[in-house]
């Protein structure tokens, strides 16, 4: 499996679903409180931006638009972030 395949799989199987769960949980907390704090609004915007970036990376991988060094760097960064999260 190439690093491009690993990156795509990591994004599609772990990162994007995790972001979507976090976004849903934040929406539930906001709904329960009937309003959103400034911090919640900022967190929501940040998570949505991250999800959009992840989808864009998946699309770029599908069009073979990323260089090998970019793929390696993104994969390493996401693996580090995932490890820190756990």
C-alpha positions in Angstrom: 0.0 0.0 0.0 1.4 3.4 -1.0 1.5 6.4 1.3 -1.1 8.0 -0.9 -3.4 5.0 -0.2 -2.6 5.1 3.5 -3.4 8.8 3.7 -6.7 8.4 1.8 -7.7 5.5 4.0 -6.7 7.4 7.2 -8.8 10.4 6.1 -11.8 8.4 5.0 -11.9 5.8 7.7 -10.7 7.7 10.8 -10.2 11.4 10.5 -13.3 12.5 8.7 -15.7 10.3 10.6 -14.1 11.4 13.9 -14.6 15.1 12.9 -18.2 14.4 11.9 -18.9 12.8 15.3 -17.2 15.7 17.1 -19.3 18.2 15.1 -22.5 16.3 15.9 -21.6 16.2 19.6 -20.9 19.9 19.6 -24.2 20.6 17.8 -26.0 18.5 20.4 -24.4 20.4 23.3 -25.3 23.7 21.6 -28.9 22.6 21.1 -29.2 21.4 24.7 -27.9 24.8 26.0 -30.2 26.6 23.4 -27.2 28.9 22.5 -23.6 28.6 21.6 -20.7 30.2 23.5 -18.0 32.0 21.6 -15.6 29.1 22.2 -18.2 26.6 20.9 -18.7 28.7 17.7 -14.9 28.9 17.2 -14.5 25.1 17.8 -17.3 24.4 15.3 -15.8 26.6 12.7 -12.4 25.0 13.2 -13.8 21.5 12.9 -15.8 22.3 9.8 -12.7 23.9 8.2 -10.6 20.8 9.0 -13.3 18.5 7.6 -13.4 20.6 4.4 -9.6 20.4 4.1 -9.7 16.7 4.6 -12.3 16.3 1.8 -10.1 18.5 -0.4 -7.0 16.3 0.2 -9.0 13.2 -0.7 -10.1 14.8 -3.9 -6.5 15.9 -4.7 -5.3 12.3 -4.1 -8.0 11.0 -6.4 -6.8 13.4 -9.1 -3.1 12.6 -8.4 -2.3 16.2 -7.7 -0.1 15.8 -4.6 3.6 15.3 -4.7 5.1 12.3 -2.8 6.8 14.6 -0.3 3.5 16.4 0.4 1.7 13.1 0.9 4.5 11.8 3.3 4.3 15.1 5.3 0.5 15.1 5.5 0.5 11.4 6.5 3.1 12.0 9.2 1.3 15.0 10.6 -2.1 13.2 10.7 -0.6 10.1 12.3 1.1 12.3 15.0 -2.2 14.1 15.6 -4.1 10.9 15.8 -1.6 9.4 18.2 -1.7 12.5 20.4 -5.5 12.3 20.5 -5.5 8.7 21.8 
